[in-house]
């Protein structure tokens, strides 16, 4: 193979220069494409991460909606019973006073509303209780049962605690001595306790 003579060099130098410029432009284009692909890959990964985050949020919202649906019936029951929000002390006192006029010797005491011990607030809501102590004499078991049924019709949730029921020591009198303790439960915002 023969090397080009010096007189061929000016003709070849232009072609070589164009070749080198084309090669440089090709390499620059490859580098730019590689950088663009990396930037596009980074944006894709960020978008994918955002998509996964949003999908998790949608899944959480769907789970909360299902959870809410599961407890909707119980919430509606508590709402109807008047166990959500403020206490209904006036209704309680009116009922107890009416019962006292029907049941001579009925005495009661309603304690202050307080957060139920051992039950922490959740989602800004707190379970509250007001202690109710009642003493009266019932003519028979149905008198005590009707008193309890009347309590359960009142707003709130009267949870029976301890009850002592004793028959009258006088065998000629069919009467029951009733001494009961209740916790009147309600659910309200936790800051109400402060």
Secondary structure in CASP SS format (residue, H / E / C, confidence):
PFRMAT SS
TARGET T0000
AUTHOR 0000-0000-0000
METHOD secondary structure of the structure
MODEL  1
X C 1.00
X C 1.00
X C 1.00
X C 1.00
X C 1.00
X H 1.00
X H 1.00
X H 1.00
X H 1.00
X H 1.00
X H 1.00
X H 1.00
X H 1.00
X H 1.00
X H 1.00
X H 1.00
X H 1.00
X H 1.00
X H 1.00
X H 1.00
X H 1.00
X H 1.00
X H 1.00
X H 1.00
X H 1.00
X H 1.00
X H 1.00
X H 1.00
X H 1.00
X H 1.00
X H 1.00
X H 1.00
X H 1.00
X H 1.00
X H 1.00
X H 1.00
X H 1.00
X H 1.00
X H 1.00
X H 1.00
X H 1.00
X H 1.00
X H 1.00
X H 1.00
X H 1.00
X H 1.00
X H 1.00
X H 1.00
X H 1.00
X H 1.00
X H 1.00
X H 1.00
X H 1.00
X H 1.00
X H 1.00
X H 1.00
X H 1.00
X H 1.00
X H 1.00
X H 1.00
X H 1.00
X H 1.00
X H 1.00
X H 1.00
X H 1.00
X H 1.00
X H 1.00
X H 1.00
X H 1.00
X H 1.00
X H 1.00
X H 1.00
X H 1.00
X H 1.00
X H 1.00
X H 1.00
X H 1.00
X H 1.00
X H 1.00
X H 1.00
X C 1.00
X C 1.00
X C 1.00
X E 1.00
X C 1.00
X C 1.00
X C 1.00
X C 1.00
X H 1.00
X H 1.00
X H 1.00
X H 1.00
X H 1.00
X H 1.00
X H 1.00
X H 1.00
X H 1.00
X H 1.00
X H 1.00
X H 1.00
X H 1.00
X H 1.00
X C 1.00
X C 1.00
X C 1.00
X C 1.00
X E 1.00
X E 1.00
X E 1.00
X E 1.00
X C 1.00
X C 1.00
X C 1.00
X E 1.00
X E 1.00
X C 1.00
X C 1.00
X C 1.00
X C 1.00
X C 1.00
X C 1.00
X E 1.00
X C 1.00
X C 1.00
X E 1.00
X E 1.00
X E 1.00
X E 1.00
X E 1.00
X E 1.00
X E 1.00
X E 1.00
X E 1.00
X E 1.00
X E 1.00
X E 1.00
X E 1.00
X E 1.00
X C 1.00
X C 1.00
X H 1.00
X H 1.00
X H 1.00
X H 1.00
X H 1.00
X H 1.00
X H 1.00
X H 1.00
X H 1.00
X H 1.00
X H 1.00
X H 1.00
X H 1.00
X C 1.00
X C 1.00
X C 1.00
X E 1.00
X E 1.00
X E 1.00
X E 1.00
X E 1.00
X E 1.00
X E 1.00
X E 1.00
X E 1.00
X E 1.00
X E 1.00
X C 1.00
X C 1.00
X C 1.00
X C 1.00
X C 1.00
X C 1.00
X C 1.00
X C 1.00
X E 1.00
X E 1.00
X E 1.00
X E 1.00
X E 1.00
X E 1.00
X E 1.00
X E 1.00
X E 1.00
X E 1.00
X E 1.00
X E 1.00
X E 1.00
X E 1.00
X H 1.00
X H 1.00
X H 1.00
X H 1.00
X C 1.00
END
